[in-house]
Amino acid sequence: MKLQKLNRRFFDSTRGRIVTLLRRSDCTVNELAEELELTDNAVRAHLSTLERDGLVRQSGLRRGSRKPHFAYQLTEEADHLFPKAYDALLNQFIAVLKSKLSPRAFKDALRAVGSSLAKQNQVDTADTLKRRVQNAVDTLESLGGNPTVEKEGGKFVIRSTSCPLASVVSEHPETCQMVETLVSELSHAKAKETCDRSGSPRCAFTISE
């Protein structure tokens, strides 16, 4: 819910409106300025910030009455700003699954999903624990997290301030068990989930031999 409010505030801002316009089609500075009723310099300042943040890029030159103008388009990175139907669908699917299964069967189903995903990202079990843990980190990153790993007291701890399943975990904290199984099987070691779900979910997994 907090993420949805943040997105709404962004899209109500001038930069958010620029992103919305660019989602429809590539635009020049002049076209954006006319649509937003701003000066060209004001639009350029906003575009510069959006470029710095990796959300906008120049897409080429477009002919003008006097001289060509650069057109701008959204980057692939900007795609995450827009709501996805699968977030709502996954949330509802898990809610229905939970209502149909016993707590034990529901937990087993989540762990089976984590195990299935792990099978697609396995490395050689003969590799060192450090390498296997790094494989788990890489997999979590590919799923949308921003994990880091540290060694604490002889154990590895993976933390991520961005939970790839945040929209689901907030309502169904049991979902973390699916990721715990994923991390455990990728590292071929015992993984213990200690995620912080007090606000925006933050992942944490302690891994030991």
C-alpha positions in Angstrom: 0.0 0.0 0.0 2.8 2.4 0.8 4.4 1.7 -2.6 1.1 2.4 -4.3 0.8 5.8 -2.5 4.4 6.6 -3.5 3.7 5.8 -7.1 0.6 8.0 -7.1 2.6 10.9 -5.7 5.2 10.4 -8.4 2.7 10.3 -11.2 1.0 13.5 -9.9 4.4 15.3 -10.1 5.7 17.0 -13.3 8.3 14.2 -13.8 5.5 11.6 -13.4 3.4 13.4 -16.0 6.4 13.4 -18.3 6.9 9.6 -17.8 3.1 9.1 -18.5 3.3 11.1 -21.7 6.5 9.2 -22.9 4.7 5.9 -22.2 2.2 6.8 -24.9 4.8 7.9 -27.5 8.3 9.4 -27.9 8.2 13.2 -27.5 10.5 16.1 -28.0 11.1 18.9 -25.5 8.8 21.2 -27.4 6.0 18.7 -27.4 6.3 18.0 -23.7 6.5 21.7 -23.0 3.3 22.4 -24.9 1.4 19.5 -23.3 2.5 20.4 -19.8 2.4 24.2 -20.3 6.0 24.6 -19.2 9.0 26.3 -20.6 11.5 24.3 -22.7 14.2 24.9 -20.0 11.9 23.6 -17.3 11.2 20.4 -19.3 14.9 19.9 -20.0 15.7 20.1 -16.3 13.1 17.4 -15.5 14.4 15.2 -18.4 17.9 15.6 -17.1 16.9 14.3 -13.7 14.9 11.4 -15.3 17.9 10.5 -17.5 20.2 10.5 -14.4 17.8 8.1 -12.7 17.9 5.8 -15.7 14.2 6.3 -16.6 14.5 8.3 -19.8 16.8 8.3 -22.8 17.2 10.1 -26.1 15.7 8.1 -28.9 17.0 10.0 -31.9 16.4 13.1 -33.9 13.1 14.4 -35.3 12.9 17.0 -38.0 11.6 20.4 -37.0 10.6 23.5 -38.9 14.0 25.1 -38.3 16.3 22.4 -36.9 16.0 18.8 -35.8 15.0 18.1 -32.2 15.9 15.2 -29.9 13.0 12.9 -29.1 12.9 11.1 -25.7 11.6 7.7 -24.7 11.3 5.6 -21.6 14.0 3.0 -20.7 13.2 -0.6 -19.7 14.0 0.4 -16.1 10.9 2.8 -16.1 8.6 -0.2 -16.6 8.8 -1.0 -12.9 7.0 2.2 -12.1 3.7 1.0 -13.6 1.4 -1.3 -11.7 1.4 -4.9 -12.9 -1.7 -7.1 -13.0 0.2 -10.1 -11.9 0.8 -8.5 -8.4 -2.9 -8.4 -7.8 -3.5 -11.8 -9.4 -0.7 -13.5 -7.4 -2.0 -11.9 -4.2 -5.5 -13.2 -4.9 -4.2 -16.7 -6.0 -2.3 -17.1 -2.7 -5.4 -15.9 -0.7 -7.6 -18.5 -2.4 -4.9 -21.2 -2.0 -4.6 -20.5 1.7 -8.4 -20.8 2.1 -8.5 -24.1 0.3 -5.6 -25.9 2.0 -4.7 -26.8 5.5 -1.9 -24.7 7.1 0.5 -27.7 6.6 -0.5 -28.3 3.0 -0.3 -24.5 2.2 3.3 -24.4 3.7 4.2 -27.5 1.7 2.9 -25.9 -1.5 4.9 -22.7 -1.0 8.1 -24.7 -0.3 7.5 -26.9 -3.5 7.4 -23.7 -5.6 10.7 -22.5 -4.0 12.2 -25.9 -4.7 11.1 -25.9 -8.3 12.5 -22.5 -8.9 15.8 -23.6 -7.3 16.2 -26.5 -9.7 16.3 -23.9 -12.6 19.3 -22.1 -11.1 21.5 -24.8 -9.6 25.3 -24.7 -9.6 27.7 -27.6 -9.0 27.2 -28.8 -5.4 31.0 -29.3 -5.2 31.4 -25.6 -5.3 32.3 -23.8 -2.0 29.5 -22.6 0.2 30.6 -19.0 -0.6 30.0 -19.6 -4.3 26.7 -21.4 -3.7 25.5 -18.5 -1.5 26.5 -16.1 -4.2 24.4 -18.1 -6.7 21.4 -17.6 -4.3 22.2 -13.8 -4.2 22.3 -13.6 -8.0 19.0 -15.5 -8.3 17.3 -13.2 -5.8 18.6 -10.2 -7.7 17.3 -11.6 -11.0 13.9 -11.8 -9.3 13.9 -8.1 -8.5 15.6 -7.9 -5.1 18.8 -5.9 -4.3 20.5 -8.5 -2.0 23.9 -8.2 -0.4 25.7 -10.9 1.5 28.0 -10.7 4.6 29.7 -13.2 6.8 28.8 -13.0 10.4 30.1 -15.4 13.1 30.9 -18.1 10.6 27.5 -17.8 8.9 26.5 -16.0 5.7 23.6 -13.5 5.9 21.8 -12.3 2.8 19.9 -9.1 3.2 17.8 -7.1 0.7 16.0 -3.8 1.4 13.8 -4.5 -1.7 11.6 -7.6 -1.4 10.7 -9.0 -4.9 7.4 -10.2 -3.4 6.7 -7.1 -1.3 3.1 -6.7 -2.5 2.3 -10.3 -1.5 4.4 -10.7 1.6 2.7 -7.7 3.3 -0.6 -9.7 3.3 0.8 -13.2 3.3 4.0 -13.4 5.3 4.1 -17.1 4.8 5.4 -16.4 1.3 8.8 -15.9 2.8 9.0 -19.6 3.4 9.0 -20.1 -0.4 12.1 -17.9 -0.7 13.7 -19.6 2.3 13.4 -22.9 0.5 14.8 -21.3 -2.7 17.9 -20.0 -0.8 18.4 -23.2 1.1 18.4 -25.4 -2.0 20.5 -23.1 -4.0 23.2 -22.9 -1.3 22.8 -26.6 -0.4 22.8 -25.5 3.3 20.4 -24.6 6.0 18.7 -21.2 5.5 16.7 -19.5 8.2 14.4 -16.7 7.2 14.5 -13.6 9.5 12.8 -11.1 7.3 11.6 -7.7 8.7 7.9 -7.3 7.8 7.2 -4.4 10.2 7.0 -1.9 7.3 8.1 -2.3 3.8 9.3 -5.9 3.7 13.1 -6.4 3.9 14.6 -9.8 3.3 17.0 -11.5 5.6 18.3 -15.1 5.4 21.0 -16.7 7.6 22.8 -19.6 6.0 24.9 -22.2 7.8 26.4 -25.5 6.8 
